[in-house]
């Protein structure tokens, strides 16, 4: 019987894989039939290979480094600057003013400035996060030595341009290859804490190589000195703004900051697509027109979706999912309208009786920009706050696909490769997060399609057996003193209260007393993957004390005391016991199986991000220590130091 079940499962896997392979085969065939040049097919090849490389390396990234990974890939997606720079150099041989003199140049200026904000801000945030993982015993880094190979490559490019050493076009292509390799190596470097900072440096090198290769392409296109001055001015301005924004970002603000940077990528992609349309003057190939439309569509969803995510993560918008009547039908209607608009954009003869082809194409492009913006906002607003970690990874993936579409639009292999890298890495993170939360990935991507809002009885109004028992600091300290195995489970409330330094001191004191102390981290604790790991690293908690949920979830039966600080939904037994609740099926840390559980909460009525009460509070082995998490942890730390 077991063999029969195994055969059935094997058959189901083969059927699924066959379906995916058939879809891929049909897509490749359709692309080959519709491609307008061999270069397009070659571009698809580089896209596919880069995507496979990204698929392989992202699986090796430690969960604790998922936040820095997203920050690094977000910074790399600022390569939308390439499209803006090329637009500024388009037909700019006679440009004499720093003020853009055409719609294409204005769009290029806009895309360039926004992209540099993203590049500078993203890499600075990444560097700050990764420095937190550094331990006093770690050997010194000598990243300044990496400037030597960078100087060789960039110096060779400059020599080719100024002294005609080789062909500038071929040398530029070689530098672009170095850019792609560096970006892939950047993600591979994030596999562990020891090499993560190297990964960030490689990402910066990759973007630098890509931008340098683009200046060479501008020169080959006949751009004037003024066009280069525009790039320098806009790049410097954008970098200054990005650096200023990044300087005020800590682990607590990381999720909304990444969301905000994602929105810049979306807007830059839209601006680049519009600029390419204006610059083409009606003489663009079918493939380029398709890429322009897709870049606008994906960019619009990314931009407004990220804005709504920023609002929810920053507490400016309600975390509850928006549930408009006919929600799924509205989304389907907008997708249908976008598809119809694409048909009109690519073949304006369909509506020749309505207006001129130029007017129809411009109207279609403007319409899809507006529709995709509304769709992005509605999709994100329809997803509840508890699913924001997944939304962040989806938007990260979208930013890559927007960059990829821009690569096909410009016929630029570098953008296609880097876009595929980011798109696939974001998609894999999305899948990982959905698995960790017990969510259907298709439903989340489509704005909760097919799901329903739980009834009020399943939230905080639900009635649980038992009573909530409160406790005192002295009781917590006494329990910790007698315990041998201790688990600390932090949540987003720890970040809000800034209690990480006090709990780090508590853990250190307990370890010095011979206790077995570990931190258990849920994959989606906080508001983005890996945020709590960064927060604990900021407080100096050694990363060998921090464990993922699957590493410790079976150990709670043997745990004497568990401290839950600022976590609710990720430790809720309702996820396993209450089919009517919104988080049912989500894997959680089974803290209630410990001998004793102490939950640090600001107030009894304070619920989790989903708005539901946690039933573990009513269990006999659970006691609640009321008060601000930072104040409570500092009180425990003080009392313990006096023992």
VEXDREN-2710 file (C-alpha; in Angstrom, 1 decimal):
% VEXDREN-2710
k/r/px/py/pz
1/UNK/0.0/0.0/0.0
2/UNK/2.8/2.4/0.8
3/UNK/4.4/1.7/-2.5
4/UNK/1.1/2.4/-4.3
5/UNK/0.9/5.8/-2.5
6/UNK/4.5/6.5/-3.4
7/UNK/3.8/5.7/-7.1
8/UNK/0.7/8.0/-7.1
9/UNK/2.8/10.8/-5.6
10/UNK/5.5/10.2/-8.1
11/UNK/3.0/10.3/-10.9
12/UNK/1.5/13.5/-9.6
13/UNK/5.0/15.1/-9.5
14/UNK/5.7/14.0/-13.1
15/UNK/2.4/15.3/-14.3
16/UNK/3.1/18.7/-12.6
17/UNK/6.6/18.9/-14.0
18/UNK/5.3/17.9/-17.5
19/UNK/2.8/20.7/-17.3
20/UNK/5.5/23.2/-16.4
21/UNK/7.8/21.9/-19.2
22/UNK/5.0/22.0/-21.8
23/UNK/4.2/25.6/-20.8
24/UNK/7.9/26.5/-21.1
25/UNK/8.1/24.8/-24.5
26/UNK/5.0/26.6/-25.8
27/UNK/6.4/30.0/-24.5
28/UNK/9.7/29.4/-26.2
29/UNK/8.1/28.4/-29.4
30/UNK/5.8/31.5/-29.4
31/UNK/8.7/33.7/-28.7
32/UNK/10.7/32.2/-31.6
33/UNK/7.7/32.7/-33.9
34/UNK/7.2/36.3/-32.8
35/UNK/10.8/37.4/-32.5
36/UNK/11.8/40.0/-35.0
37/UNK/15.6/39.3/-35.0
38/UNK/18.2/36.7/-34.0
39/UNK/19.4/39.2/-31.3
40/UNK/16.1/38.8/-29.5
41/UNK/16.5/35.1/-29.3
42/UNK/20.1/35.5/-28.0
43/UNK/18.7/38.0/-25.4
44/UNK/16.2/35.4/-24.3
45/UNK/19.1/32.9/-23.9
46/UNK/21.0/35.2/-21.6
47/UNK/17.8/35.9/-19.6
48/UNK/17.2/32.2/-19.1
49/UNK/20.8/31.4/-18.1
50/UNK/20.9/34.3/-15.6
51/UNK/17.5/33.2/-14.2
52/UNK/18.8/29.7/-13.7
53/UNK/21.9/31.0/-12.0
54/UNK/19.8/33.2/-9.7
55/UNK/17.5/30.2/-9.0
56/UNK/20.5/28.2/-7.8
57/UNK/22.3/30.7/-5.7
58/UNK/19.3/32.1/-3.8
59/UNK/18.5/28.7/-2.3
60/UNK/21.9/28.9/-0.6
61/UNK/21.1/32.1/1.3
62/UNK/20.7/31.7/5.0
63/UNK/17.2/32.7/6.3
64/UNK/18.8/35.0/8.7
65/UNK/20.2/37.0/5.8
66/UNK/16.9/37.3/3.8
67/UNK/16.5/40.9/4.8
68/UNK/20.0/41.9/3.6
69/UNK/19.4/39.8/0.5
70/UNK/16.3/41.8/-0.4
71/UNK/18.1/45.1/0.4
72/UNK/21.0/44.1/-1.9
73/UNK/18.7/42.9/-4.8
74/UNK/16.6/46.1/-4.4
75/UNK/19.8/48.2/-4.8
76/UNK/20.8/46.2/-7.8
77/UNK/17.4/46.8/-9.4
78/UNK/18.4/50.4/-9.4
79/UNK/20.1/49.5/-12.7
80/UNK/17.0/51.0/-14.2
81/UNK/19.4/53.9/-14.3
82/UNK/20.8/52.3/-17.5
83/UNK/17.6/53.0/-19.4
84/UNK/17.5/56.6/-18.1
85/UNK/21.1/57.3/-19.0
86/UNK/20.6/55.9/-22.5
87/UNK/17.6/58.2/-23.0
88/UNK/19.6/61.2/-21.9
89/UNK/22.2/60.3/-24.5
90/UNK/19.6/59.7/-27.2
91/UNK/19.9/62.2/-30.0
92/UNK/21.9/64.4/-27.6
93/UNK/24.9/65.2/-29.8
94/UNK/23.8/68.9/-29.9
95/UNK/22.4/69.2/-26.4
96/UNK/23.8/72.4/-24.9
97/UNK/21.6/72.9/-21.8
98/UNK/21.4/70.9/-18.6
99/UNK/17.6/71.2/-18.8
100/UNK/16.1/68.3/-20.7
101/UNK/14.8/69.5/-24.1
102/UNK/12.4/66.7/-25.1
103/UNK/9.8/64.3/-23.5
104/UNK/12.3/61.4/-23.9
105/UNK/15.0/63.3/-22.1
106/UNK/12.7/64.4/-19.3
107/UNK/11.7/60.7/-18.8
108/UNK/15.3/59.7/-18.8
109/UNK/16.2/62.4/-16.2
110/UNK/13.4/61.2/-14.0
111/UNK/14.4/57.5/-14.3
112/UNK/18.1/58.3/-13.6
113/UNK/17.5/60.4/-10.5
114/UNK/15.1/57.9/-9.0
115/UNK/17.4/54.9/-9.8
116/UNK/20.4/56.5/-8.1
117/UNK/18.3/57.1/-5.0
118/UNK/17.6/53.4/-4.9
119/UNK/21.2/52.4/-5.6
120/UNK/22.8/54.5/-3.0
121/UNK/20.1/54.0/-0.3
122/UNK/19.9/50.3/-0.9
123/UNK/23.6/49.5/-0.6
124/UNK/24.0/51.7/2.4
125/UNK/21.1/50.1/4.2
126/UNK/22.5/46.6/3.2
127/UNK/25.9/47.5/4.6
128/UNK/24.5/48.8/7.8
129/UNK/22.5/45.6/8.3
130/UNK/25.4/43.3/7.5
131/UNK/27.7/45.2/9.8
132/UNK/25.4/44.2/12.7
133/UNK/26.3/40.6/12.2
134/UNK/30.0/41.2/12.6
135/UNK/31.5/39.7/15.8
136/UNK/34.5/41.1/17.7
137/UNK/36.3/37.8/16.9
138/UNK/35.8/38.1/13.1
139/UNK/38.9/38.8/11.1
140/UNK/39.3/42.2/9.5
141/UNK/38.1/42.7/6.0
142/UNK/40.4/44.2/3.4
143/UNK/37.8/45.3/0.8
144/UNK/40.1/48.2/-0.3
145/UNK/42.2/45.6/-2.1
146/UNK/39.2/44.9/-4.4
147/UNK/39.7/48.4/-5.8
148/UNK/42.7/47.0/-7.8
149/UNK/40.7/44.7/-10.1
150/UNK/38.0/47.3/-10.3
151/UNK/40.6/49.9/-11.4
152/UNK/42.0/47.5/-14.0
153/UNK/38.6/47.0/-15.5
154/UNK/37.4/50.5/-15.4
155/UNK/40.8/51.9/-16.4
156/UNK/40.8/49.7/-19.4
157/UNK/37.3/50.9/-20.4
158/UNK/38.5/54.5/-20.1
159/UNK/41.6/53.8/-22.1
160/UNK/39.5/52.2/-24.8
161/UNK/37.4/55.3/-25.0
162/UNK/40.1/58.0/-24.8
163/UNK/43.0/56.3/-26.4
164/UNK/41.1/53.9/-28.8
165/UNK/42.6/50.8/-27.1
166/UNK/40.6/48.1/-28.9
167/UNK/36.9/48.6/-29.8
168/UNK/34.9/50.6/-27.3
169/UNK/31.8/48.5/-28.0
170/UNK/33.5/45.2/-27.4
171/UNK/35.3/46.4/-24.2
172/UNK/32.1/47.8/-23.0
173/UNK/30.5/44.4/-23.5
174/UNK/33.2/42.8/-21.5
175/UNK/32.6/45.2/-18.6
176/UNK/28.9/44.4/-18.8
177/UNK/29.7/40.7/-18.5
178/UNK/31.7/41.5/-15.4
179/UNK/28.7/43.4/-14.1
180/UNK/26.4/40.4/-14.5
181/UNK/28.9/38.0/-12.9
182/UNK/29.4/40.3/-9.9
183/UNK/25.7/40.7/-9.3
184/UNK/25.2/36.9/-9.3
185/UNK/28.2/36.5/-7.1
186/UNK/26.7/39.1/-4.7
187/UNK/23.7/36.9/-4.0
188/UNK/26.0/33.8/-3.7
189/UNK/28.0/35.8/-1.1
190/UNK/25.0/36.2/1.1
191/UNK/24.9/32.5/1.8
192/UNK/26.3/33.0/5.2
193/UNK/27.4/35.7/7.6
194/UNK/31.1/35.2/7.0
195/UNK/30.8/36.1/3.3
196/UNK/27.8/38.4/3.4
197/UNK/29.7/41.7/3.5
198/UNK/31.7/40.5/0.5
199/UNK/28.4/39.9/-1.3
200/UNK/27.4/43.5/-0.7
201/UNK/30.7/44.8/-2.0
202/UNK/30.3/42.6/-5.1
203/UNK/26.9/44.0/-5.7
204/UNK/28.2/47.5/-5.6
205/UNK/31.0/46.6/-8.0
206/UNK/28.4/44.9/-10.3
207/UNK/26.3/48.1/-10.5
208/UNK/29.4/50.3/-10.9
209/UNK/30.5/48.1/-13.9
210/UNK/27.1/48.3/-15.4
211/UNK/26.8/52.1/-15.2
212/UNK/30.4/52.4/-16.5
213/UNK/29.5/50.2/-19.5
214/UNK/26.5/52.4/-20.1
215/UNK/28.5/55.6/-20.3
216/UNK/30.6/53.9/-23.0
217/UNK/27.3/53.1/-24.8
218/UNK/26.3/56.7/-24.5
219/UNK/29.6/57.8/-26.0
220/UNK/29.2/55.3/-28.9
221/UNK/25.7/56.8/-29.5
222/UNK/27.2/60.3/-29.9
223/UNK/26.1/61.8/-26.6
224/UNK/27.4/65.3/-26.0
225/UNK/29.4/66.4/-22.9
226/UNK/26.3/68.0/-21.6
227/UNK/24.5/64.7/-21.6
228/UNK/27.2/63.3/-19.4
229/UNK/27.0/66.3/-17.1
230/UNK/23.3/65.7/-16.8
231/UNK/23.9/62.1/-15.7
232/UNK/26.6/63.2/-13.2
233/UNK/24.3/65.9/-11.8
234/UNK/21.2/63.6/-11.5
235/UNK/23.3/60.7/-10.2
236/UNK/24.9/62.8/-7.6
237/UNK/21.6/64.3/-6.5
238/UNK/19.9/61.0/-6.4
239/UNK/22.8/59.4/-4.5
240/UNK/22.8/62.2/-1.9
241/UNK/19.0/61.7/-1.3
242/UNK/19.4/58.0/-1.1
243/UNK/22.3/58.3/1.4
244/UNK/20.3/60.8/3.5
245/UNK/17.3/58.4/3.6
246/UNK/19.5/55.4/4.5
247/UNK/21.3/57.2/7.3
248/UNK/18.1/57.2/9.4
249/UNK/17.1/53.6/8.8
250/UNK/17.4/51.0/11.5
251/UNK/16.3/47.4/11.7
252/UNK/12.8/48.5/12.8
253/UNK/12.3/50.7/9.8
254/UNK/13.8/48.3/7.3
255/UNK/10.6/46.7/5.9
256/UNK/8.9/50.0/4.9
257/UNK/12.2/51.4/3.6
258/UNK/12.6/48.5/1.3
259/UNK/9.0/48.9/0.1
260/UNK/9.6/52.6/-0.5
261/UNK/12.7/51.8/-2.6
262/UNK/10.7/49.2/-4.6
263/UNK/8.3/51.9/-5.6
264/UNK/11.1/54.0/-7.0
265/UNK/12.2/51.1/-9.2
266/UNK/8.6/50.8/-10.5
267/UNK/8.3/54.5/-11.3
268/UNK/11.8/54.5/-13.0
269/UNK/10.8/51.5/-15.2
270/UNK/7.6/53.3/-16.2
271/UNK/9.5/56.5/-17.0
272/UNK/12.1/54.6/-19.0
273/UNK/9.4/52.8/-21.0
274/UNK/7.6/56.1/-21.8
275/UNK/10.9/57.7/-22.7
276/UNK/11.7/54.9/-25.1
277/UNK/8.3/55.3/-26.7
278/UNK/8.7/59.0/-27.2
279/UNK/12.3/58.6/-28.5
280/UNK/11.2/55.9/-31.0
281/UNK/9.0/58.3/-33.0
282/UNK/6.7/55.6/-34.3
283/UNK/9.6/53.5/-35.7
284/UNK/9.8/50.7/-33.2
285/UNK/9.8/47.0/-33.7
286/UNK/7.0/44.8/-32.4
287/UNK/9.3/43.3/-29.8
288/UNK/10.3/46.7/-28.5
289/UNK/6.7/47.9/-28.4
290/UNK/5.7/44.7/-26.4
291/UNK/8.5/45.3/-23.9
292/UNK/7.5/49.0/-23.5
293/UNK/4.0/48.0/-22.7
294/UNK/5.0/45.2/-20.3
295/UNK/7.6/47.5/-18.5
296/UNK/4.8/50.1/-18.0
297/UNK/2.4/47.5/-16.7
298/UNK/4.8/45.8/-14.3
299/UNK/6.3/49.1/-13.2
300/UNK/2.8/50.5/-12.4
301/UNK/1.9/47.5/-10.3
302/UNK/5.3/47.6/-8.5
303/UNK/5.1/51.4/-7.8
304/UNK/1.7/51.7/-6.3
305/UNK/1.7/48.2/-4.7
306/UNK/4.9/49.2/-2.9
307/UNK/3.4/52.5/-1.8
308/UNK/0.4/50.7/-0.2
309/UNK/2.8/48.2/1.4
310/UNK/4.8/51.1/2.8
311/UNK/1.7/52.7/4.2
312/UNK/0.7/49.4/6.0
313/UNK/4.1/48.7/7.3
314/UNK/4.6/52.2/8.6
315/UNK/1.2/52.2/10.3
316/UNK/-0.2/54.9/8.0
317/UNK/-2.8/52.5/6.6
318/UNK/-4.9/49.9/8.4
319/UNK/-3.5/46.4/8.3
320/UNK/-6.8/44.7/7.7
321/UNK/-7.3/43.5/4.1
322/UNK/-9.5/45.7/1.8
323/UNK/-12.5/43.6/0.7
324/UNK/-14.5/45.4/-1.9
325/UNK/-17.6/43.8/-3.4
326/UNK/-16.6/41.9/-6.5
327/UNK/-12.9/42.1/-5.6
328/UNK/-11.7/39.3/-7.8
329/UNK/-13.9/40.5/-10.7
330/UNK/-12.4/44.0/-10.4
331/UNK/-8.9/42.6/-10.7
332/UNK/-9.9/40.4/-13.6
333/UNK/-11.6/43.4/-15.3
334/UNK/-8.4/45.5/-15.0
335/UNK/-6.3/42.6/-16.4
336/UNK/-8.7/42.2/-19.3
337/UNK/-8.6/46.0/-20.0
338/UNK/-4.8/45.9/-19.9
339/UNK/-4.7/43.0/-22.4
340/UNK/-7.1/44.8/-24.7
341/UNK/-5.0/47.9/-24.5
342/UNK/-1.9/45.9/-25.4
343/UNK/-3.6/44.6/-28.5
344/UNK/-4.5/48.2/-29.5
345/UNK/-1.0/49.4/-28.7
346/UNK/0.7/46.8/-30.8
347/UNK/-1.9/47.0/-33.7
348/UNK/-3.5/50.5/-33.7
349/UNK/-5.2/49.6/-37.0
350/UNK/-7.8/47.8/-34.8
351/UNK/-9.2/51.2/-33.8
352/UNK/-8.3/53.2/-36.9
353/UNK/-11.8/54.6/-37.1
354/UNK/-11.5/56.2/-33.7
355/UNK/-8.2/58.2/-33.9
356/UNK/-4.8/58.3/-35.5
357/UNK/-2.4/55.4/-34.7
358/UNK/-0.1/57.7/-32.7
359/UNK/-3.0/58.9/-30.6
360/UNK/-4.2/55.4/-30.0
361/UNK/-0.8/54.1/-29.0
362/UNK/-0.2/57.0/-26.6
363/UNK/-3.7/56.6/-25.2
364/UNK/-3.2/52.9/-24.7
365/UNK/0.2/53.4/-22.9
366/UNK/-1.3/56.1/-20.7
367/UNK/-4.3/53.9/-19.9
368/UNK/-2.2/50.9/-18.9
369/UNK/-0.1/53.1/-16.7
370/UNK/-3.3/54.2/-14.9
371/UNK/-4.9/50.8/-14.8
372/UNK/-1.8/49.0/-13.5
373/UNK/-1.3/51.7/-10.9
374/UNK/-4.9/51.1/-9.6
375/UNK/-4.4/47.3/-9.9
376/UNK/-1.2/47.4/-7.9
377/UNK/-2.7/49.4/-5.1
378/UNK/-5.8/47.2/-5.0
379/UNK/-3.9/43.9/-5.0
380/UNK/-1.7/45.0/-2.1
381/UNK/-4.6/46.6/-0.2
382/UNK/-6.5/43.4/-0.5
383/UNK/-3.8/41.5/1.4
384/UNK/-3.9/41.6/5.2
385/UNK/-1.1/42.9/7.3
386/UNK/0.0/39.4/8.5
387/UNK/0.9/38.6/4.9
388/UNK/3.1/41.7/4.4
389/UNK/6.4/39.7/4.5
390/UNK/5.1/37.8/1.4
391/UNK/4.0/41.0/-0.3
392/UNK/7.5/42.5/0.2
393/UNK/9.1/39.5/-1.5
394/UNK/6.6/39.7/-4.4
395/UNK/7.3/43.3/-4.9
396/UNK/11.0/42.5/-4.9
397/UNK/10.4/40.0/-7.7
398/UNK/8.2/42.5/-9.6
399/UNK/11.0/45.0/-9.6
400/UNK/13.2/42.4/-11.2
401/UNK/10.7/41.6/-13.9
402/UNK/10.2/45.4/-14.6
403/UNK/14.0/45.7/-15.1
404/UNK/14.0/42.6/-17.3
405/UNK/11.2/44.1/-19.5
406/UNK/13.4/47.2/-19.8
407/UNK/16.3/45.0/-20.9
408/UNK/14.2/43.5/-23.7
409/UNK/12.9/47.0/-24.6
410/UNK/16.5/48.3/-25.0
411/UNK/18.0/45.1/-26.4
412/UNK/20.3/45.3/-23.4
413/UNK/21.6/41.8/-22.2
414/UNK/22.9/43.3/-18.9
415/UNK/19.4/44.5/-17.8
416/UNK/17.8/41.2/-19.0
417/UNK/20.3/39.2/-17.0
418/UNK/20.2/41.3/-13.8
419/UNK/16.4/41.5/-14.1
420/UNK/16.1/37.8/-14.3
421/UNK/18.4/37.3/-11.3
422/UNK/16.3/39.6/-9.2
423/UNK/13.0/38.4/-10.5
424/UNK/13.7/34.7/-9.8
425/UNK/15.3/35.4/-6.4
426/UNK/12.2/37.3/-5.3
427/UNK/9.9/34.6/-6.6
428/UNK/11.8/31.9/-4.7
429/UNK/11.7/34.0/-1.5
430/UNK/7.9/34.4/-2.1
431/UNK/7.5/30.7/-2.3
432/UNK/9.6/30.2/0.8
433/UNK/7.5/32.7/2.7
434/UNK/4.2/31.2/1.6
435/UNK/5.4/27.8/2.7
436/UNK/6.3/29.2/6.1
437/UNK/2.9/30.9/6.5
438/UNK/0.8/28.1/5.0
439/UNK/-0.4/30.5/2.3
440/UNK/-1.4/29.7/-1.3
441/UNK/1.1/31.6/-3.4
442/UNK/-1.3/32.1/-6.3
443/UNK/-3.9/33.6/-4.0
444/UNK/-1.4/36.0/-2.4
445/UNK/-0.1/37.1/-5.8
446/UNK/-3.6/37.8/-7.0
447/UNK/-4.5/39.9/-4.0
448/UNK/-6.1/37.2/-2.0
449/UNK/-8.2/35.8/-4.9
450/UNK/-10.7/33.2/-3.8
451/UNK/-10.2/33.8/-0.1
452/UNK/-12.7/35.2/2.3
453/UNK/-12.5/37.5/5.3
454/UNK/-12.9/35.4/8.5
455/UNK/-15.9/36.0/10.6
456/UNK/-15.6/38.3/13.6
457/UNK/-16.1/35.3/15.9
458/UNK/-12.7/33.9/14.8
459/UNK/-10.8/37.0/15.8
460/UNK/-10.4/38.7/19.2
461/UNK/-14.1/38.3/20.0
462/UNK/-13.7/34.5/20.2
463/UNK/-14.3/33.0/23.6
464/UNK/-11.6/30.7/25.0
465/UNK/-11.7/28.5/28.1
466/UNK/-9.7/29.5/31.1
467/UNK/-8.5/32.8/32.4
468/UNK/-5.5/35.0/31.7
469/UNK/-3.0/34.9/34.6
470/UNK/-0.7/37.8/35.1
471/UNK/2.6/37.6/36.9
472/UNK/5.4/39.8/38.2
473/UNK/9.1/40.4/37.3
474/UNK/10.2/38.6/40.4
475/UNK/8.3/35.4/39.4
476/UNK/9.8/35.5/35.9
477/UNK/13.3/35.9/37.3
478/UNK/12.8/33.1/39.8
479/UNK/11.6/30.8/37.0
480/UNK/14.6/31.7/34.9
481/UNK/16.9/31.1/37.8
482/UNK/15.6/27.5/38.3
483/UNK/15.4/26.7/34.6
484/UNK/18.1/24.8/32.6
485/UNK/16.7/25.1/29.1
486/UNK/15.4/28.5/28.1
487/UNK/13.9/29.6/24.8
488/UNK/13.4/33.3/23.9
489/UNK/10.9/34.0/21.1
490/UNK/10.9/37.6/19.9
491/UNK/8.4/39.2/17.6
492/UNK/7.8/42.6/16.0
493/UNK/6.8/44.0/19.3
494/UNK/10.4/43.6/20.4
495/UNK/11.5/45.9/17.5
496/UNK/8.8/48.5/18.3
497/UNK/9.8/48.7/22.0
498/UNK/13.5/48.6/21.1
499/UNK/14.0/45.9/23.8
500/UNK/16.7/44.0/21.9
501/UNK/19.6/45.3/23.9
502/UNK/18.0/44.4/27.3
503/UNK/17.0/40.9/26.1
504/UNK/20.5/40.4/24.8
505/UNK/22.0/41.2/28.2
506/UNK/19.5/38.8/29.8
507/UNK/20.6/36.0/27.5
508/UNK/24.2/36.8/28.2
509/UNK/23.7/36.7/32.0
510/UNK/21.8/33.4/31.7
511/UNK/24.5/31.8/29.6
512/UNK/27.2/32.9/32.1
513/UNK/25.1/31.0/34.7
514/UNK/25.4/27.8/32.7
515/UNK/21.9/27.9/31.2
516/UNK/21.1/26.6/27.7
517/UNK/19.7/29.7/26.1
518/UNK/18.4/29.9/22.5
519/UNK/16.4/32.3/20.4
520/UNK/13.7/30.8/18.2
521/UNK/12.8/32.9/15.1
522/UNK/9.8/32.4/13.0
523/UNK/10.5/32.9/9.2
524/UNK/8.0/35.8/9.0
525/UNK/8.6/37.3/12.5
526/UNK/8.6/41.0/12.0
527/UNK/7.5/42.7/8.8
528/UNK/9.9/41.2/6.4
529/UNK/12.0/38.0/6.1
530/UNK/15.0/38.0/8.5
531/UNK/14.2/41.3/10.2
532/UNK/14.4/39.9/13.7
533/UNK/17.8/38.3/13.0
534/UNK/19.1/41.7/12.0
535/UNK/17.6/43.3/15.1
536/UNK/19.2/40.7/17.4
537/UNK/22.5/41.1/15.6
538/UNK/22.3/44.9/16.3
539/UNK/22.1/44.0/20.0
540/UNK/25.2/41.8/19.8
541/UNK/23.4/38.4/20.1
542/UNK/25.8/35.8/18.6
543/UNK/24.2/34.3/15.6
544/UNK/25.1/30.8/16.8
545/UNK/22.4/31.4/19.5
546/UNK/19.7/32.2/17.0
547/UNK/17.8/29.3/15.4
548/UNK/15.1/29.0/12.8
549/UNK/11.7/27.7/13.7
550/UNK/12.2/24.2/12.1
551/UNK/15.5/23.8/14.1
552/UNK/13.8/24.3/17.5
553/UNK/10.1/23.5/17.1
554/UNK/10.5/20.0/18.3
555/UNK/12.4/21.0/21.4
556/UNK/9.7/22.9/23.3
557/UNK/8.6/19.7/25.1
558/UNK/12.0/19.8/26.8
559/UNK/12.1/23.5/27.4
560/UNK/11.7/24.7/31.0
561/UNK/10.9/28.3/30.3
562/UNK/9.9/30.2/27.2
563/UNK/9.9/34.0/27.0
564/UNK/7.7/35.4/24.3
565/UNK/8.4/39.0/23.7
566/UNK/6.3/41.0/21.3
567/UNK/5.1/37.9/19.3
568/UNK/1.5/36.9/18.9
569/UNK/0.4/35.4/15.6
570/UNK/3.7/33.4/15.1
571/UNK/3.1/31.6/18.4
572/UNK/-0.6/31.2/18.3
573/UNK/-2.1/27.8/18.8
574/UNK/-5.1/28.9/16.8
575/UNK/-3.0/28.2/13.7
576/UNK/-3.3/24.5/14.5
577/UNK/-6.5/24.3/16.5
578/UNK/-9.0/26.9/15.0
579/UNK/-10.0/26.3/11.3
580/UNK/-12.0/29.5/11.3
581/UNK/-9.1/31.8/12.1
582/UNK/-7.3/33.7/9.3
583/UNK/-3.9/32.1/10.1
584/UNK/-5.1/28.5/10.3
585/UNK/-2.5/26.2/8.7
586/UNK/0.4/28.6/9.2
587/UNK/3.4/26.9/10.8
588/UNK/4.0/28.5/14.2
589/UNK/6.4/28.1/17.1
590/UNK/4.8/25.7/19.6
591/UNK/5.7/27.7/22.7
592/UNK/2.7/26.4/24.6
593/UNK/4.4/23.0/24.9
594/UNK/7.0/24.4/27.2
595/UNK/6.8/23.7/30.9
596/UNK/6.3/27.4/31.6
597/UNK/5.6/30.3/29.2
598/UNK/5.9/34.0/30.0
599/UNK/4.4/36.4/27.5
600/UNK/5.5/40.0/27.7
601/UNK/2.6/42.2/26.5
602/UNK/1.8/45.9/26.8
603/UNK/-1.9/45.1/27.6
604/UNK/-4.3/42.2/27.6
605/UNK/-6.3/43.6/24.8
606/UNK/-3.3/44.2/22.6
607/UNK/-3.7/41.7/19.7
608/UNK/-1.4/40.6/16.9
609/UNK/-1.1/42.0/13.5
610/UNK/-4.0/40.0/12.3
611/UNK/-6.2/41.5/15.0
612/UNK/-7.0/38.2/16.8
613/UNK/-6.4/37.2/20.4
614/UNK/-3.9/34.5/21.1
615/UNK/-5.4/31.5/22.8
616/UNK/-2.1/30.4/24.5
617/UNK/-2.7/33.3/26.9
618/UNK/-5.6/31.3/28.5
619/UNK/-3.5/28.1/29.0
620/UNK/-2.6/27.0/32.5
621/UNK/1.2/27.1/31.9
622/UNK/1.1/30.6/30.5
623/UNK/1.6/33.8/32.5
624/UNK/1.5/37.4/31.2
625/UNK/3.9/40.1/32.3
626/UNK/2.2/43.3/31.5
627/UNK/4.0/46.5/30.5
628/UNK/6.3/47.9/27.8
629/UNK/8.6/45.2/26.5
630/UNK/11.7/47.3/27.0
631/UNK/10.8/48.3/30.5
632/UNK/9.9/44.7/31.4
633/UNK/13.2/43.3/30.0
634/UNK/15.2/46.0/31.7
635/UNK/13.5/45.2/35.0
636/UNK/14.3/41.5/34.5
637/UNK/17.9/42.3/33.7
638/UNK/18.3/44.4/36.8
639/UNK/16.7/41.8/39.1
640/UNK/18.9/39.1/37.6
641/UNK/22.1/41.1/38.1
642/UNK/21.3/41.3/41.8
643/UNK/21.0/37.5/42.3
END
